[in-house]
Each structure stands twice: as C-alpha cells, then as structure tokens.
Amino acid sequence: MHAGDEGALGDRFIVESGAAARVAELIEPALSDRGFRLVRVAVSGREGKTLQVMAERADGTMTIEDCEVVSKEISPLLDVHDPIAGAYRLEVSSPGIDRPLTRRADFADWAGHEARIKYAQPVDGAKQVSGIIEGISGDTIRVATPKGERQIDFTNIASAKLLLTDKLINATAPLSTEGADLIKTEG
C-alpha cells in the first residue's frame, strides 16, 4: 500500500529537532543503503533515555529480523559519532498500525483512513484536527471532518498519525492466515 517514493512524495516533510535530528541525519543514509526508509526518530526520558528509531522497507513492511538488521547497522554509527549525551537504550521498531505520517506519500497511501493532524500554527483557534484523509492536492492535504472538508498546507503540519479504527485493522490484516493454527502458545 505504498505510492511511489520518487521526489517530494517520498521525502520526509516532518523532521526531528535537537538530538533526534542529529541521529536522523546520521542514520538515514545507512538505512537507505540497506533498503530501509526512516520514518521517525524520538528521544524520550531524562535518566535512562530511550532512542526510538522507526523504520520500514519501501513496501511498508518491517519484520523482527529487519529490526535486528537496522539495529546492527546503526549501533556502530551511534557509538562512533555519539549524537546523544549520556547513556540511552536503542529501540528499533516498525511504525505500527497507527503509524506516524511523515511523507506526503503516506497521506496518499492511507487515503480513506482516519488521522489526527497537529498544526504547527493554530487554524481558527484549533491546534489539531481529526478526520478521514481524502487525499493530497499539490501542497495540501484534504481531510473530511464532521465540520466539513479541511485543506491543510503541508508546511503547517507539526505531526500526523493514523488513528486505530476497525477499517484500519481490516486494511492491515494479513492476507493469509495459513499456518496460524500451527502456532503454539504457552500455558
């Protein structure tokens, strides 16, 4: 479920700041060389910091094995360049079902699904809007809300993420459950 990644559609328009930006700048080329796209970098906590790196393959998938590959690829870069002061725990993950939307292509890919978009600058007194992504037109995203369609300029999006709905769960369900009956559970 991915639109082409060429040009502006595939570029991340939501970028990090501070230590997370330094990490993103450092690791994004290495991830790209290994066939992964950086989705987001976040640094959380004071004592016992966590560095969270979300990545995916071009087709939107990310297995546990892929997480291991990414971790092994970026750990030496982080050790050598030391972009974060102090100790931290590295956490590599997929974007998940209620993923952040960081590329224009994400909005095209997930048209028809519900998202929450936080504005960089309030619009008509609102700091955020939730609604169904209708699509993108040039430099704007169209969102259907209970109050009507909103057109949001990409430059005014601080963050965006899909909202967990039954429709999203159904859209991301595995295409096949073959072998599911063979899974053994403990207990």
Order of alpha helices (4+ residues) and beta strands (2+ residues): alpha-alpha-beta-beta-alpha-beta-alpha-beta-beta-beta-beta-beta-alpha
